[in-house]
């Protein structure tokens, strides 16, 4: 395809009104936002001059005069910003003090529109090496690249239209690294945008002198493991915490092989000539110890004990900041049901590997709470909160309950748990579950556990339900139904997982092809930047509001739901035999482990942007809420815990 850029300017603001690939049959505008691309945060347009192939604009802030030139050349769109101090004295700017809008069209409509007219923007503000990989949300043979060619970017912020709730990621604002100017001095930022052939993003940006690329198999390591990565330049200088790190150069690349001396974040500074960039790694305590501490924290700190309360025995949200339990009947994601069930699922799985009487007693008390308050074991109905209140029905809940009952059976071998597992599926499917895409459903494992228990009639009965469900997903193709948001990563992950699981049961090639189709879409949520926050971590941007203490919208990277993509990668490898997806499954899952802390506490997410609507972010939210599925899936799918 010949990719030809077509641009239109907004003469009222001096910014970029639209950027389109003329060969795109959908004529998608890649730079549509609430604000206008290229305008200056808190800046006033004071002049605009139209030129033969672009415009020149001058903006003023309290401290700066910024001249912006925009032009097309050689089928690439260029922008150059020259920043000059307006005062007769020195001016200093900290992080986020200067911002330029880059309004990639990253918002979510119904699936058919999102597939063709919206993009996922994967942003890397890595100092001199900074870039954005913007890809359409659906299958497409081209993407849009933005590459910084001069200057340094430190971070980005987001402005969100809150009236759009969870369906708009917002407008991005790029921030230069902290700088200062003497009177008369200038600082320049320049970037260019171009369309590239799908799959060749890094091949294309590597051609730029400003781009230093880092590659590693793992960005999260356990104590005792070595941090290993390569740099696409020879004789690069690498430092950590201000100290030089030993490197080796071979075949035009620089290699680092480093044994960490501490835990936590490791930000390596990399210099090649005049170009400086970073790579971010995380060192976690050994996985077994991490799981042990987390399970004990849940049992000791997050289980409520009060025989006079309906919540007696519940595993609840824990506020790490105020060191107290949280329950809110009126805000469902703060109740003690729904996804909080994952705490029980994790503990049931953990006890299969590491028996412990104290933990087992806690789990059984939790089970009694569950069956008393929000699961009817006779009818199979799963309620949304305590008291078995039928007012609100939520299809996500049934599959999670089925999984919990399955794990209780695996732990105890008591067949009444299999009865409960089966019963949880009946109301789910009676209420339209085969039109729904749940992440808690495990088709293959459910059938296999029934077969292993000699319950072949039940296995066949539930297999028929599952087959109808998987066939419907295959028939729907990329026309994903709306769930709690219009479109997102965890609507696509069940499409991969469930078609793969049913293929594992019946080897139906139609399901294998469906699985492959959905994977082409799922991959578009994942970036490949050199950071444990971003590498194979799915784009999510609303979980901090629904599950977090501060109730902040904004990019949550990571959030625990990213693990569902890792599970999908694992299942995809079972269908295709592609071993690279097994590596990516583990790498992405590991990168969510920064959410778990050494004392056994945890965080629902990391708020990644510098600010969201002017509020400073870059923090772990204080609520332990909804993240424990990461550990469960790493044990079950990735085999991260050995049985002794």
N, C-alpha and C positions, 0 to 999 in steps of 0.2 A: 504494500500500500504506500502511495506517495502521500506523506503527511505534510500538509500545507497549513501554516498558521494564519488565521484571520483574526485581527484584533479591532476593537472599537474603543475609543476613549470617551470618558465622561468629562465633558468640557466644563461642567459646573464645579467639579472637584479636582480636576486634573489627573484623576486616577484612571485605571483600566476598567472599562465597563464590561467587556467580554473578550474571551479568548476561545477560539473554536478551531477544531481540525476540520478543514473543508471536506475531507474525505469521510467524515463521520456521518452516517445516514441519520443519526439522531440529532445532529447539530448541537451537541451538548456544550453549554457554557461552563468552562472549568473554573471560572473565577467569580462565580456569583455568590454574594453574601449580603448580610444586612448592611455592612459598611462597604466602601469602595476600595478595591485593590489598589495598593500603592500610595494611599493617602497616609498622612503622618498622624499618629496618635497625639491628640491635644494640639494639633497644628492647624494654622489658618492659611488657606491659599491666598497669596498676595499677587501672583501674576501667572499667566499661562501664555505660552507662545507656541503656535502650531508650526511644525516643520514638515519638510517634504515626506519624511517617513516616520514621523512621531510627534511628540510634544516635549516642551521643556516647561517645568512648573517650579515655582518658588513657594515654599511654605515657611512659616515662622512659628516658633514656640517662644516661650518666655526667654529661653537661653540661646536658641539656635536659629540660624537661617539655613534651610535645607533646599538645595537645588536638585530637582529630580528630572533626569532625562530618560525618556522612554522611546524605543525605536525597534524596528524590524530590520534584520540583516541576515542574509544567507539562511532564510527560513528558521531563524531563531529570534525570540523576543528578548530584548535586553532592557535592564533598568540600572541606572547609575545614580546614586545618592551622594551628594557632597555636603558634608555637615560643617558649618562654620559657627564659631561663637559670636553672639551678638553683643556681648558685653566687652568693656575695656579691661576686664580682669580675667584671670583663669576661670574656666568652668570645668567641673568634675561631674561625671555621671556614673551612678552605680547600676546594678542589675535592674533592668526593666525601666530605667528612666527615659529611654528613647524607644519608640516602637513604630514599626511600619506594617500596615495591614497587608496580609497575604491571604485573601479570602477564598481558599480552595473550596470547591462546592461539595463539602462533606456533610451532608445531612440526609435524613432517611425518610423516604416516602414508601408507599407500598412497593413490594418487590419488583414488579415489572418496570416501574419508574426508576427505582434505585439501581437496578441492573444496567440501565442504558443511559441515565441522565445524571448520575451522581458518582462521586469518586471517594475513595479512601486515601487519605493523605498521610504518608509515613514520613515523619519529620525528624531530622537529625541536626541539631544545633551543636556542632562539634568544633567550635572556634573557626579557624581558617577553612577547615573541611566541613562544610555544612551543605545540606541538600534536602530535597523533598522528592519522594517517589509517590506520585499520585496515580492511582490505578482506578479504572472504572470498577464498580462493585460487581458487575457481571462479566462474563467472558468477552474479551476484546483483544484485538491483535496489536494494540498500541497503548502506551501510557504517556503521562506528561512528567518530565523531569524539570526540577529547578536546581541549579548549581550556583553556589556562591563562588565568584571568581576573584573578588577582592574584598578585604576586610575580615571581620570575625563576628560570628553570631554565638551568643552565650545561651540563649533559652528562647522559649516562646510563651506567650500568654493566650488566653482565650476569652472572647466575649460571647456570651450565650444569650439568645432571646428566650427568657424563661417561660414565655407563653407557649413555646413549642415543646416544653417538657423534656422528655428523654429522646426526642426524635431529631434533634439538631445539635451537631457537635459544636457549632458556633463558628465565629470568625477568628482566625489566627493572627497574632501580632508577633512579628520577629523582632528580637532585641539584640542590638550589638553588644559585644563584651564590654565591660566597664572601661571607660576611657576618659581622658581629660584633654583639654585644648588650651594652648596659650592664645592670647589675642592675635588674630590673624591666621592661626593655624587651621588646617582642614583635616577631616577624616572622611574616608570614602568607603561606601558599601556598594558592591555591584554584583548582580546575579543575572543569569539568563535562563530562559525556559525553552524547551524543545520537546517535540514528540519523538518517542523511541519505540522500537519494535519490542513487543512483550517478551520478557525473559532476558533482555539485554541492557537493563538499566545500569548495572555496575560496570559492564563492559564499556558503556558509552561515557559515564562520568569519570572513569579512570583515565581518560584521555586528557583531562584538565590538569594543569600544573598545580592547582590549588587543592587537588583531591588526593589525600593519603588514606588508603583503605586498610582496615584491620579485619582479620578473619580468625575466628576461633570456633572449635566444636562446642565448647561449653563456656558460658559466661557466669555460671554459678558453680562453685566448687565446694566440696566438703573438706574439712580439715584433713590434712595429710595428702590431698591431691594437689597437683601442680597447675598453675595458670600457664597455659600455652597459647600463644597466638602468633600470627605472621602479619607483616606489614609489607605492602606492595612496593616499597622503596628500599634500596640497599643503603646500608650504613646509617639507618635512622637512629636517633638518640632517644632513649626511653628513660623516664624517671617516675618514681612513686614516692609520695610524701617528701618531695624535695631531694631525694637521693637517687643517683644514677643506678639503673638496672643493667645487668650484663646482657648483651645481645650477641647473636651470631648472624653473619650475612652469608647467604648462599643463593646462587642462581638469581641474582637481582632482587632478592627479598631479605628482609630482616626478621629474625625469629627471636621470640622471648620464651624462656622456659624457667619459670619462677616459682619457688616454694614459699607460699605466704607465711608471714610471721605473726599474723593476727587475724581476727575474724572481721566480718562486716564489709563495708564498701571499700573497693580498691580502684581508685581513679588514676590510671596511667596517663602521663603526659608524653606525647610523641612528637618529635621534631625531625623534619626532613627539609634541609635547607631553610627557607624562610617560612615554611608551612608548619603550623602547630595544630595538633588535634588531640583528642582524648579517646580512651577506651575504658569502659566501666565493668568491673567484675565484682562478684560478691562471694564471700567465703562464709559458709554455714557450718555449724557443728555437725558431726556425723548423723546421718539420717536416722539411724535407730535411736540414738539419744534424743534427737529432736522430737520424734514421734512419742517416745516415752514421756518426755517432759510435757508435751502438749496434752496427752491423754490424762496424765496426773493433774494437770492444771484444770482441765474440765471437771474432773471428779472432785477435786478439792476446792475449787473456786467458783465454778459455774453451775453447780447443782444446788437447787434450792431445797431446804429442809424445813417444812412447817406442816405438821399433820392437820392443822386447821385450814390450810389453804388448798385450793384446787391445783395450785402449781407445785405441790409437794412432789419432789422427785424430778422436776423439770430441769433440763439443761438449758440455761438461759444466756442471753447476751451479757457480756461483761465489759464494763467501762474501765479501761486500764488507767485512765487519768484520775478518776475519782474512786477507783477500787470498789466498785459496787455492781450489783446485778441490775439489769434493765428489763422491764416488761411494759408494753403499751398495747392494750387491746384495740385502741382506735387506729393505730398505725401498724398494719399487718406485718411489715418487715421488721418490726420490733417486738413481735409476740414470741411465744415459746413453742411454736409449731412450724409449719412450712419448712423452709430450708434449715432451720435450726435442727431438724431431724438428722442432718448430716453428722452432728456430733455423736449421736448414738450409733450411726452406721460406722463411723470411724472406729469407735471403741469396740463394737462387735467384731470388726475385722481384726483389730489389733490383738484381741484376746485369743483369736484363732492361732496366732503366732507366739504370743507371750502371755500364757495364763497367769492370772493374778486374782486372788480371792477378793481382795478389797475392791478392785476395779469391777470385778464381776458382780458383786453385790450392788454397786452403784448402778451398773447397767440394768440389772433386773428391777431396781427401784424405778429407773427411768422408763423401762418397758411398761411397768404397771401404770405409771403416769400417762404414757401414750395411749394405752388401751382404755384407760378410764376417761380421758379428757378429749381426745380428738381422733380416735380410730375405733370404729365399731367392728369388732372381730366377727360378729354374726352376719352383718350385712355387707361388710367390706367397705363401707363408706368412710372416706377420710375427710375430716372437717378442717376448716381453715384456722380454727383456734380452739381454745378450751371450752368446755361445756357442751361440746358436740352441737354447736349452733348451726343449723342448716341454712341460715340466711344467705351465706356467700359460698359459692362453689368455685373451686380452682383446680383445673385439670392437672397442673404440675404436681399436686400433692400425692395423688394416687401412686404413680410410679416410684416416688421416693419411699413411700410406705412399703410397697412390694419389695423394694431392695432391702429395707431394714429387716423385714420379716425373713427374707432369704438369708441374710447374714446371721440372724439369730438362729435359724435352723442349722446353718453350717457350724455355728459355735456349739450348739447344744445337742443336735441331732433329734430334737423333739419335733415330731411331725405336725403338731398343731400349728407350728409356725409356717409350715408349708400350706396348711389349710388357709391361714390368714393371708399368706402371699397370694394364693389363687383368688381369694375373695376380694382383695384390694383391686384386682384387675377387672372384675365384672362391672362395678359402677363406673370405672374409668371408661371402659369401652361403651357401656350403655349410654353414657353422656357425651358421646362423640369423640372419644379418645383417638380413633383411627384417623381423624382429621387434624390431629394435634401433633406437635413435634416436641416431645418431652426429653429432657436430658437424663432424668433418673431411671429411664426404662432400660432394662438389660435383657434383651430377647434371648440371646444364645445361652447365657448363664442360667436364666430361669428354666428354660427347657432342659438343659443338661442336669440341673440339680434335681428336677423331677424324675428324669430318667434314672439317675444314679440312686434315687430312693425307691425305685421300682414302681413308680406311679406313672406308668406309660399312658394310661387313658387320659390323665390330667395333662401330661406332656403334649399329647396330640391335640387335645382340646384348646390349650392355650397357643399351640403352634398355629392353629388355624386363625385365631384372632390376630396373632403377630403377623402372619403372612398377609392377611388382608390389609393390615396397617402399612407394612413395608411396600406392598404393591401400590397402595394409594400414593405413598411418597414418591415412588418411581413414576407413577402416572402424572403427578403434579409437575414433575420436572423442576424448573426454577421459579415456578409460580408459588412462592412460599406464602402461606397464610399469615395474616397479622396475628401476633400474640399479645403480650403485654406492652410491647412496642411494635412499631410498624415493621421493622426489619432490623436484624442484628446477627451477630456471630452465633449466638446460642439458639437461633432458629435453624441455622445451617448445620451445626454439629450433629443434631439428631438425624438429619437426613443422611449424613455420611455414616454415622454409627449404626443406625437401624437397618439400612440397606446392607451394610457390611455384615451385621450379625445374622440377618436372615440368610444371606449368602453362605455364611459359615454353617448354617443348618441344612440348606438344600441345594447349594451350588448353582443357583439359578443365574445364568449369565446376564439376564436382563437387570438383575439387582447389582451385579458387579459393574455394569456400565453406568447405572444410575449413581452408584457410589463414586465413580470416577468423575462424573459430571459435577456432582456437588462439591467434590474436592477442588475443582478448578475455581469455584466461587469462594470456598472457605479460605484458601490460600491468600486471597486478596485482603483479608483482614490482618494478616501478619506482616510485620516489617522485619528487616534484617540488619538494623543498625547495631554498632558495636557496643551494646549496653545490655546488662541484665534486665533493665527496665523495659526494653523494647524488642530484643531479638527473639523472634517467634513468640512474642506476647501479643495476643489479639487486641485490636482496638476496641476499647470500651470507654464509655464517657458519661454514665449516669449512675453507676453503682454507689458512688460516694454519697449521693443524695438519698437513695432508697435504703441503704444498709449502714450508713456511717453516722457517727455522732454529730459531726458538723453539718451534715445534710448539704454537702457541696456537690453541685454538678461539675463536670470537667473530666478530662482524660484520666482514667484510673489504670495506671500501668506500673505494676500489674494489679489485676483483680483476680480473685481465685477462679472465676468462671473461665478464665483463659485455659484452665486445665482441660476443659471439654474439647478444645482443639487438639491438645496433646493426645487425648483418648481417641479422637477421630484419626489422628495420624497413625496411632498404633493399629487401629482397625483397618485402615487403608493398607497398611503394610501386610496384614494378614490376607487381604484380597489380592494384592498385586505382587507381593514378594519384594517390594521396593524397600531395601534396607535403610536408605537415607531417611525415610519417614520414621523409622524406629529411633534414629539418632535425634531427629528433630522433636519427636515426641518427648524424649527424656530432657532434651535441652530446654524446651519451652516450659515443661513442668518444673524443672529445677529453678527456672527464673521467677517462679511465683513464691519460692521458699523464703525470700526476704520478708514475706509477710509474717513469718513465725520467729518469735524472739527467744532468747536463751533461757528466760525464766519460765517458758511454757505458755506465755501469753501470745497473742496474735493480733493481727490487724486485718480488717476487711479489705483494705486497699491502700495504695500509695497514690496520692494526688500529684500527678506529674507536672502540669504546667507551672510556670513561675507564678502566675496569678490567673484567677478566673473572675471575671467581672470586677477586677481591681482588688480582690482579696488574695493575699499571699497563700500559695500552696506549697508544693514540695514537702509533703509530710505524710507519715503513716496515720491514718485515722485511728482514733482511740478506741473504737468498738471492736471487740472480738465477736465477729458476726459473719457466718456464712462461708468462712474460708477453709473449713476442715475437709471438704471434699478433695482438696489438693492431695493431702496425705493419704486419704483413702484410695484414690485412683493410682497414686504412685506405688502403693503396696500391691493393689490388685492387678493393675494392668502392666506396670513396668517392673514388677517383681523386686521392689527396692528393700524388702524385708525378708530375710531367709528364715525358714522354719528350723528351729533347733531340735 
